[in-house]
């Protein structure tokens, strides 16, 4: 019995309820007339890789970077002959940046018997919503969501291609307390799952290191007026402001208003803050901001090579939204070349992947499916992300 037939009529009914038909799909560079076997990941000269990302809605800019990062890797691999003589092709479903559409998108990808692996969401809330379907489908799903609990829920089919928030909060706190030598911290955070979890982790790490959290302000995603939060922060008289923000769009909006109000406190942010997308949207308002980043274009030789190839193809700088899917496809190609293209073979190959030097860093997958274990500290200077240092937490003291 094929895997999609095992889900039963109850799951099919749920798929209809969440509107599978509402999600459009696109196959990038897909040869016509090819068919493939689900157990082998493809026959007839093509291997399909599924991908769900936000191509419309609030995540459209992030989703474009993610799709293009995966496509760049596929183009490079295919130019060298593909995987065991088979060409890779990307099948993309739009998750619209929402949980409901995310479930529908991943359901549609799982229903294709020719797809044996899926690149999932960068949004922790969407990954959390889709995890029961990943578990049931038994299809390796490669995620960018950074909530620690996503790989600690006992689902053996989830693999993370970015470092989780335990590392981000620890590196942020260490930079504030031990490098900047600042102790009075105000936090502004998104109230979604990502921002709330990051806020709690950051507070715990700051307090463990002896800092005082003088203000802790939560806002809703897509807030337009951050003035009340910023005024509360200013009244608390912090030495530094820490931002734990989910979306670069919100980071750009907040920092524009931060500059307009004339605030001078230094800013340290989560990955969305000191990012290429926030720079595009916020311009000079982002200059001077420190941040933790899983991808920095100058961090290592693989990052430099990726950045050069990306800019040659797309004529703009890359960021973490493009880097992790690029690494995911390259690691997949290596795994499928060596182990095979069935879901079980891909899963075993990912677990066995160690010391892979990618654009995001060195991948060493642990038993939970986490591949990366550190963060870069960066600063935005004159509209560019400048590497300061990499902090490796794979063997914490």
Secondary structure, DSSP 8 states (H G I E B T S, - for coil): --GGGGGHHHHHHHHHHTTGGGS-EEEET--TT----GGGT--TTEEEEEEEE-SSGGGHHHHHHHHHHHHHHHHHHHHTT-BTTBEEEEEEEE-TTSHHHHHHHHHHHHT-TTEEEEE--S-HHHHHHHHHHHHHHT-EEEE----GGGGSSS-TTEEESS--HHHHHHHHHHIIIIIS---EEEEEEESSHHHHHHHHHHHHHHHHTT-EEEEEEEE-TT-S--HHHHHHHHHTT-SEEEEE-S-HHHHHHHHHHHHHTT--SEEEE-TTTSSHHHHHHHGGGGTT-EEEES--TTSSHHHHHHHHHHHHHHSS---HHHHHHHHHHHHHHHHHHHH-SSHHHHHHHHHT-EEEE-SS-EEE--TTSB---EEEEEEEETTEEEEEEEEE-TT--
